[in-house]
Amino acid sequence: MTTSPDLSRQTAIITGASRGIGAETARHLARLGAHVFLAARSESGIAEIAREIVSEGGIATALATDVAQSDDVSALVSAAMEATGRLDILVNNAGLIDPITRIEDSDPAAWGSVIDVNVKGVYHGLRHAIPVMASAGGGTIVNISSGAANSALEGWSHYCASKAAVLRLTGVAHREAHHRGVRVIGLSPGTVATAMQEEIRASGLNPVSQLPWEAHISADWVAKAIAFLTTPDADPWLGTDFSLKVAEGRKAIGMPPD
């Protein structure tokens, strides 16, 4: 089991921070000392979480950001740099799965919107964070991945395709930026007890929708895994996905084996 890293004086951006994994990650990294920048399309949700973090003694800033828009992500990175002078951690967490439907029944515009967030959002984060981190000598980028990257699940064509793309973006970014000190790593958390699981359950498609609620892990374990991935102990997984569905990954962060 690894100890929690000291993130004092570090700056972390978390996208999709208004709920679920993103919100819990912002809380956890703030407790570890980081100045966290919470990003989401709607500012109201992240502003409330930022106030909560500050009330507990942390440092947090909320910035409305649409990760599907390159200019928004560029402005987010610039704001973090202007406020703190550094960017140490980027968590590319923003992601969509709704609407879940078979390819023949899918709406092309809705399908494309998922790709815009899940794939282009990660690309935009990499595009704007890597130069900043590299010029400062390093940093860590965590891309939230999924077992769907290597699976074919009914109704999830957009999600499976997008997570496969994210896995490849992780590998390419690692190859391009590792020699400049930028650590890029994916995290495949398995199924997590968040609002996304409610959407999956409501669809009734594929076996994942049939899983009992108690089968899903809590978002705080994912947050702890993200903190672990910022440390050198996670270097064996750079350029790939670190998984919480396997014993080695769970042991690394002190999770129960099952």
N, C-alpha and C positions, 0 to 999 in steps of 0.2 A: 504493500500500500504506500502510495506517495503522500508526502505532506503537501499542504496547500502552499502555492507560491506566494511570495510577497510582491504585490503589484504596486506598492507605494510609488508615487510620482510617475506612474505609467498612464498612458492614454489609450482607451479602448473604445472602438465604435462597434455597436451591435445593431444590425438591421433587423427589421421585423420584431421590434422590441416592445410592442404594445401588449403582447400576451404570450402565454406558453413559454417555449424554450427561450425566446429572446428576452422576455421580461425577467425570467428567473436568472438568466445569465447576467443581465445588467445588475441585478441585486447582488449576485454572488461576487462578481468581479469588483464591485464597489466595496463590498465588505473586505476584500483582499487589498484594498487601498487604491484601486485605479480610479481615475476620473473617467466616468463612462458617458459616452454620447449615445443616447437612445434615438434611433431613427425608425420612422414608420410613416405611412402616407397620411394618417390622421394625427395631428399634434395633441389632441385632447387626451388620448389614452396614455401616450408616453409622457406627457407633462405631469399627469397624476403619479405615475411610477417614479419619475424624477423627483417630485416633491417628497414622496415617501422615502426615497433613498437619502435625500438631504436631511430629512427629519431624524434619520437614524445615524447621522454623522458622516454620511458619504458625500461624494462630489458627483453631481450628475447634471447633464444638459440634454434637453429634448429638442430635436430638430425635425420638422416635417420633411420627409424625403420619399420620393418615388424612385425606387431603385431601378425601375425600367427606363428611367431617363438619365442619360449620361451626365447632363449638366447638373442634375440634382445631386448625384453622387460626388461629382467633382466639388460642388459647393459644400457638401457635408465634410469631406476630407479637408478642404481649405478652412472651414470653420473650426475644426478640431485643432489644426495647426496654428491658426491665429490665436486661439484661446490658450493653448498649452505649449506650443512650440515643438510638438512631437506627435508621432503616431506609432504606438507599439503593438497594438492588437486590432485586428479587424475580424469580426465574426459575420460572415455572409450567411445570415440565417433566414432572411425574408423568403417565403415560399408559399405557393398555393397548390391545392389539389382539386378544389371544386371548380367547375362541375365534373363529377365522376360519371362517365357514360361511355358506352361502346363507340368505337370509331365511326361506325355507320350512322350513329345518332348524334354525333358531336356537332357543335356549332363552331365553324372555323375561327370566328373572331374570339370566342371564349377560349378555344384551344390555344390560339396564338397569344392571348393575354397571359396564360400560365407560362408559356415559353419566355415571354418578355420579362417576367419577374424571376422565374426560377433559373433561367440560363443567362439572359442578358444582365440581370441584376448582379449575378456573381461575376460575370465578365467586367461589368462597370466597376465593381469593387476592386477587382484585381488591377484593372487598367489604371485606376487613379491612386491606389494605395502603394503599389509596388515601387514606382519612382520615388515617392516620398520616403518610404522605408529604406530603400536601397541607398539613397543619398545620405541617410542618417546612420548607415551601417547595419541596419537589420530591423526585424520585426516579425510578427507571426500573423498569418492569415488562416483562419479556420473556415472551411466551407462545409455547411451542413449538407450531408449527403443522405443516402438511404440504401437499404437493401434492394430497393426498386431499381437501382442503377444496374443491377445484374439479374433482374427478374422480368417476367412477362406476366402482368396481372390484369385480368379482365377489367375494363373500364378505366384503367390508369395509363392509357397510351401517352398522354401529355406528361404525366408525372414520371413514368419509367424513362421516357425519352429525355426529359429534362435532367433527371438525376444521373443518367448515363453521361450526359454532356458535362455535368458538373465534375464527375469523377475524372474525365479526360482533361478538363480545364485545370484541375488540381495537379495532375501529372505534368502537363505542359508548363504551367506556371512555376512549379518546383524546378524543372529542368532549366528554365530561363533565368530564374532569380536566386536560386540557392547559393550560387557562388558569390553573390553580393550580400549575403546574410539574411535574406528574406526566407522565412520558413513557411511553406504552404502545405497544409494538411487537411484532409477531409475527415468528417466524423459521421459515422453511420450509427445512430443511436438505437435503432429498432423502433418498436411502437411505443409512443409516449402519451401519457394521459393529458392530452390537450384538446382544444376545440377542434383541431383537425381530425382527431379520432371520432368526434361526434359526427362530422361530415362523412367520414368513411363508413361509420355504422349506419347512417341514414340511407346510404346508397344501396345497401344490401347486396352489392356485387363483390365477388371474389372472397376467399376465406378470411381475409383480414377484417372484413366488416362483421364477421361472426365471432371475433375474439371477445371474451368477457373483459369487462373493464379492469379487473384486477390483474389481467395479463400484461397491462401496459406499465412501463416504469414511470416514475415521477420526473418532472422537468428538472428538479434540483439535481438529480444524478447527471443529467446531460450538462448542466452548468458546471458541475465539478469536473466532468470529463474535459470540457473546454479549457478550464483553468489548467488541468494537467497537460494539455496539448501545447501550452505556452512554454513548457519546461524542456530542458534537454533530454529528460527521460523519455520523451515522446519522439525523439529523432528517428528511431527505427521505422516509424510510420510516415515520414515525410514523403510527399508526393503520392500518397495512397490514402485509403480510408481506414481510420481507426474505428473498430466496431465494438459496441457494447453488447453484442449478441454472442460473443465468444468469450470463453473463460479468461483468456489472457487479457483482454480489454477490461473486463469487469474487475479482475484482480488488481490491475494497475491503478484503478481509482478507489479501490476498497469496497466495491459493490459486493453484495451477496452473490454466490455463484449461480443462483437461479431464483 
